[in-house]
Amino acid sequence: MDAEGRPVTCWKTTVLHDTALGWPGQCLGLFQMDTISTETLCKQACWGDPRCSTWQLVNSTKPMQCWIGQDAKACDLRNGLNKDNSFQMKRSQRLQHGNVHVFKSSLAGTFIHNLYNFGTYAEGSQALSIQRCRDTCYSALSCQYWLFSTKTGCWADAPAETTNAGKNPEKQVAYPLSASDVETGTEKAKAIIAGEFLVHYCPLAEVIKPAKDPFYHPKQKSDNTWLILLGSALLVLCAGGALFYYFMIYVPGRKGSRDSLIKGGRDRFDTDASMDEDYGHGPMKAPGLDESQMSQMSHYQSGTAGQDSFGPPAPPQPISNRAFPQPARPASPTAMRLQSQGYQPIQPSVQQMANMPTMLMPPGGQQASLSAPRQSVPPMAVSYRPQQQIPSYPGPGGGRLM
């Protein structure tokens, strides 16, 4: 209740009957709202007041009239007052404010004094009449009892009607009920076949909602989904550009560089040549040699085991007694280490190129004859490693060290 003693508006309102669904809605017992002539305002006036059970907007007058009230009755044919169909409704509803809790669901055989008789219904079956009587009590906030009699129709708790708007307060239902306020076993009581004892309430659990504390419930941050999508799109574009550059530009460029090195007679993947690059040496060129002599040095410069990495070996050349000219700079770290120990390179033959890793002349000696017998040296004796001592050269006529 508010400060003036009126019931506070409940958040929950249920429509029990509606002319839009076929309900006649031509009720009596309402009063007119003189200042309202539109459907929206008439509906709001009833929905906003828990004491209002029914509202109707009459369009048979100009301007239209709004009627509201708590104890609406004769809503089917207005007790026969609208036989000429002169009373026309534009819209009407019966409402239930809040919820209803039923304490006793069957009052059959019991008659309660000081209830208001809403009479019988002109249309529908007995089951429909019982439902209409029940809805009459559900829609009135002051109604706690309703009964349906097979002889006299609907009875409901309507203190405004029984007391003549409060002029006869003794005509309302006693609270609490006593034995003198009810009848059982009488003809009037035996005619009661349905009825309930109920109470109206507003579901407070759903009305009182805890307010969010800004400390425990901080303000939600703005949605940054568009930033995430933009960043993802940029990453995808960058990745696509990188893949395009790698497969369309970078990889073809690397193949072209390798082909140019191959055509120039230099294998960049050769072990000694790669070591030359690591040590900062460029391609070796002996001073004072013509093109034929330079071609004879290709196997020595490449550091391979007596064969060119990119073609068949050169044809054998006649070997003279002249020592092979000393190059200006060794072609690989292996040759540098061997020359520092006194070995010098010599020109190999075709058979020697196929079977021998590298040929060197003995320190200060002459080149041996190809017809001299060859000595077999264990593989470990010719592995040029810095930690292993180089074997001594055999005496004259003992063969060539390989």
C-alpha positions in Angstrom: 0.0 0.0 0.0 1.2 3.5 -0.6 1.0 6.5 1.7 -2.7 7.1 0.7 -3.7 3.5 1.4 -3.9 2.4 -2.2 -2.3 -0.8 -3.4 1.1 -0.4 -5.1 1.2 -1.3 -8.8 2.6 -4.8 -9.4 5.0 -5.4 -12.2 3.1 -8.5 -13.4 -0.2 -8.2 -15.2 -2.0 -11.1 -17.0 -4.7 -10.8 -19.6 -7.6 -13.2 -18.8 -10.1 -12.2 -21.5 -9.7 -10.0 -24.6 -12.2 -8.9 -27.2 -9.5 -9.4 -29.8 -9.8 -13.2 -29.0 -13.6 -13.3 -29.1 -14.6 -12.2 -25.6 -17.8 -10.0 -25.7 -16.5 -7.5 -23.2 -19.7 -5.6 -22.9 -19.5 -5.2 -19.1 -21.6 -3.3 -16.6 -20.5 -1.9 -13.3 -17.7 0.3 -14.6 -17.2 4.1 -14.4 -16.1 6.5 -17.1 -12.7 8.2 -17.4 -13.9 11.6 -18.8 -10.4 12.8 -19.9 -9.5 9.7 -21.9 -10.7 8.9 -25.4 -8.0 6.8 -26.9 -7.3 3.1 -26.6 -3.7 3.5 -25.5 -4.5 5.8 -22.6 -7.5 3.7 -21.6 -5.4 0.6 -21.4 -2.6 2.3 -19.5 -5.1 3.6 -16.9 -6.3 0.1 -16.1 -2.9 -1.6 -16.3 -1.3 0.9 -14.0 -4.0 0.6 -11.2 -4.1 -2.8 -9.4 -7.7 -2.0 -8.4 -8.8 -2.1 -12.1 -10.0 -5.5 -13.3 -11.6 -4.5 -16.6 -11.3 -1.7 -19.2 -13.3 -1.0 -22.3 -13.3 1.6 -25.0 -16.7 2.3 -26.5 -16.7 3.5 -30.1 -20.4 4.0 -30.5 -20.0 7.5 -29.2 -18.0 10.5 -30.4 -15.6 11.0 -29.0 -14.9 7.4 -27.8 -15.4 6.7 -24.1 -13.1 4.9 -21.7 -14.7 2.8 -18.9 -12.8 1.0 -16.2 -13.6 -0.7 -12.9 -13.1 -3.5 -10.4 -16.4 -5.4 -10.3 -17.3 -5.8 -13.9 -20.4 -7.9 -14.5 -22.8 -9.0 -17.3 -20.0 -8.9 -19.8 -21.7 -11.2 -22.3 -24.9 -9.4 -23.3 -25.2 -6.7 -20.7 -28.2 -8.4 -19.2 -30.1 -8.0 -22.4 -29.6 -4.2 -22.7 -27.8 -4.4 -26.0 -30.4 -6.3 -28.1 -30.4 -3.7 -30.8 -26.6 -3.8 -30.9 -26.4 -0.1 -30.3 -23.5 -0.5 -27.9 -20.3 -1.2 -29.7 -16.9 -2.0 -28.3 -13.6 -1.2 -30.0 -11.5 -3.0 -27.4 -11.9 -4.5 -23.9 -9.8 -6.7 -21.6 -10.1 -8.4 -18.2 -6.8 -8.3 -16.2 -5.2 -10.1 -13.3 -2.7 -8.1 -11.3 0.0 -10.2 -9.7 -0.4 -13.9 -8.8 -3.1 -15.9 -7.0 -2.4 -18.4 -4.2 -5.2 -20.9 -3.5 -5.5 -21.9 0.1 -8.5 -24.2 -0.3 -9.3 -25.5 -3.8 -12.8 -27.0 -3.1 -15.6 -25.3 -1.3 -18.4 -27.5 -2.7 -21.3 -27.9 -0.3 -20.4 -24.7 1.6 -22.1 -21.3 1.3 -20.3 -18.2 2.6 -22.4 -15.2 3.7 -22.0 -11.7 2.3 -20.8 -12.7 -1.1 -22.1 -10.8 -4.2 -24.2 -12.7 -6.7 -23.0 -12.0 -10.3 -25.8 -14.2 -11.6 -25.9 -16.8 -14.3 -24.2 -16.4 -17.7 -26.4 -16.3 -20.8 -23.9 -18.1 -23.0 -21.6 -21.1 -22.8 -21.6 -24.4 -20.9 -21.5 -24.9 -17.2 -17.8 -25.5 -17.3 -17.3 -22.2 -19.1 -19.5 -20.5 -16.6 -17.4 -21.8 -13.7 -14.3 -20.5 -15.4 -15.8 -17.1 -15.8 -16.8 -17.0 -12.2 -13.3 -17.9 -11.1 -11.8 -15.3 -13.4 -14.1 -12.7 -12.0 -12.5 -13.3 -8.5 -9.0 -13.6 -9.9 -9.3 -10.2 -11.6 -10.6 -8.4 -8.5 -7.8 -7.6 -5.9 -10.3 -7.5 -3.0 -11.8 -11.0 -3.8 -10.9 -13.9 -1.6 -13.8 -16.3 -2.2 -15.8 -17.4 -5.1 -18.6 -20.0 -5.4 -20.6 -21.4 -8.3 -24.2 -22.6 -7.7 -26.2 -24.7 -10.1 -29.3 -22.6 -9.1 -28.1 -19.0 -8.7 -24.9 -18.9 -10.7 -21.7 -17.1 -9.6 -21.0 -15.7 -6.2 -17.8 -13.8 -5.4 -16.3 -11.5 -2.8 -17.0 -8.0 -3.9 -17.1 -5.7 -0.9 -17.6 -2.5 -3.0 -20.9 -4.0 -4.2 -22.2 -5.7 -1.0 -21.5 -2.6 1.2 -22.8 -0.2 -1.4 -19.5 1.5 -1.8 -18.8 1.3 1.9 -22.1 2.6 3.1 -22.9 -0.8 4.8 -19.6 -2.1 6.1 -21.3 -5.0 7.9 -22.2 -6.5 4.6 -18.7 -7.6 3.7 -17.3 -11.1 4.3 -16.1 -11.6 7.9 -12.4 -12.0 8.7 -11.6 -14.5 10.0 -14.4 -16.7 9.1 -16.4 -18.4 11.9 -19.1 -21.1 12.0 -21.8 -18.5 11.9 -20.4 -17.0 8.7 -20.9 -20.2 6.6 -23.7 -22.7 5.8 -23.4 -26.4 5.2 -26.2 -29.0 4.7 -28.8 -26.4 3.5 -30.3 -26.3 0.1 -28.3 -23.2 -0.7 -25.1 -25.0 0.3 -25.9 -28.2 -1.5 -26.2 -26.2 -4.8 -22.6 -25.1 -4.6 -20.5 -27.4 -6.9 -17.2 -25.3 -7.1 -15.4 -22.6 -5.2 -12.0 -21.5 -3.8 -10.4 -19.6 -1.0 -7.5 -17.6 -2.3 -5.2 -14.6 -1.8 -3.7 -12.1 -4.2 0.0 -11.2 -4.0 2.7 -9.7 -6.1 5.7 -12.0 -6.5 8.3 -10.0 -4.6 11.1 -12.3 -5.5 10.9 -11.2 -9.1 10.2 -7.6 -8.3 13.1 -6.8 -5.8 16.2 -7.3 -7.9 19.5 -6.6 -6.3 21.2 -3.6 -7.8 24.7 -4.1 -9.2 27.5 -2.6 -7.2 29.8 -0.7 -9.5 32.7 -1.9 -7.4 32.0 -5.6 -7.9 30.4 -5.1 -11.3 32.6 -2.6 -13.2 31.4 -0.9 -16.3 31.7 -3.3 -19.3 34.3 -2.4 -21.8 33.4 -1.5 -25.3 33.3 -4.2 -27.9 36.7 -4.4 -29.6 35.8 -7.2 -32.0 36.4 -5.0 -35.0 40.0 -4.3 -33.9 40.6 -8.1 -33.6 39.2 -8.7 -37.0 41.3 -5.8 -38.5 44.4 -7.2 -36.9 43.7 -10.7 -38.1 43.1 -9.4 -41.7 46.5 -7.5 -41.6 48.3 -10.6 -40.4 46.8 -12.7 -43.2 47.8 -10.1 -45.8 51.3 -9.9 -44.5 51.6 -13.7 -44.5 50.3 -13.8 -48.0 52.7 -11.2 -49.2 55.6 -13.0 -47.6 54.7 -16.3 -49.3 54.2 -14.5 -52.6 57.7 -12.9 -52.3 59.3 -16.2 -51.3 57.9 -18.4 -54.0 57.6 -15.9 -56.9 60.7 -13.7 -56.4 63.2 -15.1 -53.8 63.3 -18.8 -54.8 63.6 -18.0 -58.6 66.4 -15.5 -57.8 68.3 -18.1 -55.9 68.1 -20.6 -58.7 69.4 -18.0 -61.2 72.3 -17.2 -58.9 73.2 -20.9 -58.6 72.9 -21.4 -62.4 75.2 -18.5 -63.0 77.8 -20.0 -60.7 77.6 -23.4 -62.4 78.1 -21.8 -65.8 81.1 -20.0 -64.5 82.8 -23.3 -63.5 82.3 -22.8 -59.7 80.2 -25.1 -57.6 79.1 -23.1 -54.5 78.1 -26.4 -52.8 81.6 -27.9 -53.2 83.3 -28.5 -49.8 86.6 -26.9 -50.5 85.1 -24.1 -52.5 82.7 -23.3 -49.7 85.6 -23.3 -47.3 87.4 -20.9 -49.6 84.5 -18.5 -49.3 84.4 -18.9 -45.5 88.1 -18.1 -45.3 87.7 -15.1 -47.5 89.6 -16.5 -50.6 88.3 -16.0 -54.1 88.8 -18.3 -57.1 92.4 -19.3 -57.6 94.2 -18.4 -60.8 97.8 -19.3 -61.2 99.9 -16.5 -62.8 101.5 -17.1 -66.2 99.3 -19.9 -67.3 97.4 -20.2 -70.6 93.8 -21.6 -70.9 94.9 -25.2 -71.5 97.0 -25.2 -68.4 94.2 -23.6 -66.4 91.8 -26.4 -67.6 94.3 -28.9 -66.3 94.1 -27.3 -62.9 90.3 -27.6 -62.6 90.4 -30.8 -60.7 92.9 -29.5 -58.2 91.1 -26.2 -57.8 87.7 -27.7 -57.2 89.0 -30.0 -54.5 87.0 -33.0 -55.8 88.3 -36.6 -55.9 89.8 -36.4 -59.4 86.6 -35.5 -61.3 84.7 -32.4 -62.2 81.4 -31.9 -60.4 79.7 -30.6 -63.5 81.0 -32.8 -66.4 83.4 -35.6 -67.5 87.1 -35.2 -66.7 89.4 -33.5 -69.2 91.3 -35.8 -71.6 94.8 -36.9 -70.4 97.7 -34.7 -71.2 101.3 -35.8 -71.8 103.3 -35.4 -68.6 106.6 -33.7 -68.9 109.5 -33.9 -66.5 108.9 -30.3 -65.6 107.4 -29.8 -62.3 103.9 -28.4 -62.2 104.1 -24.6 -61.7 103.4 -23.5 -58.2 100.2 -21.5 -58.1 100.1 -18.1 -56.6 97.6 -19.1 -53.9 96.3 -22.6 -52.9 92.7 -23.3 -53.8 91.6 -24.7 -50.5 92.6 -25.0 -46.8 93.5 -28.7 -47.4 96.0 -27.7 -50.2 97.4 -24.9 -48.0 98.1 -27.3 -45.2 99.7 -29.9 -47.4 101.9 -27.3 -49.2 103.0 -26.0 -45.9 104.4 -29.5 -45.2 106.3 -29.6 -48.4 104.0 -31.3 -50.9 103.3 -29.8 -54.3 100.5 -30.6 -56.8 101.1 -32.6 -60.0 99.1 -33.3 -63.1 97.1 -36.6 -62.7 96.2 -39.1 -65.4 92.7 -40.2 -66.4 93.0 -43.5 -64.4 94.5 -41.6 -61.4 91.7 -39.1 -61.5 89.1 -41.9 -61.2 90.8 -43.7 -58.3 92.9 -41.2 -56.4 91.7 -38.3 -54.1 94.6 -35.8 -54.7 98.1 -36.2 -56.1 101.1 -34.5 -54.6 104.8 -34.5 -55.4 107.3 -35.4 -52.7 109.1 -32.5 -51.2 112.0 -31.6 -53.5 111.7 -34.7 -55.6 111.0 -35.4 -59.3 107.8 -36.7 -60.6 107.8 -40.5 -60.6 107.2 -42.6 -63.7 103.7 -43.8 -64.4 105.2 -47.3 -65.1 106.6 -47.5 -61.6 104.9 -50.0 -59.4 102.1 -48.5 -57.2 102.1 -49.1 -53.5 98.9 -49.6 -51.6 98.7 -47.3 -48.6 96.0 -47.9 -46.0 93.2 -45.4 -46.1 94.0 -44.0 -42.8 97.5 -43.1 -44.0 96.1 -40.7 -46.7 93.5 -39.0 -44.6 94.6 -35.4 -44.4 93.7 -34.4 -40.9 95.6 -31.8 -38.8 95.8 -34.2 -35.9 97.4 -37.1 -37.9 101.1 -37.2 -38.9 101.7 -37.4 -42.7 103.5 -40.7 -43.6 107.1 -40.5 -44.9 107.6 -40.7 -48.6 109.1 -44.0 -49.9 112.6 -44.2 -51.4 113.4 -43.9 -55.1 111.5 -46.4 -57.2 109.1 -47.1 -54.4 106.0 -45.7 -56.1 103.9 -42.6 -55.8 102.3 -41.4 -52.6 98.5 -41.2 -53.0 
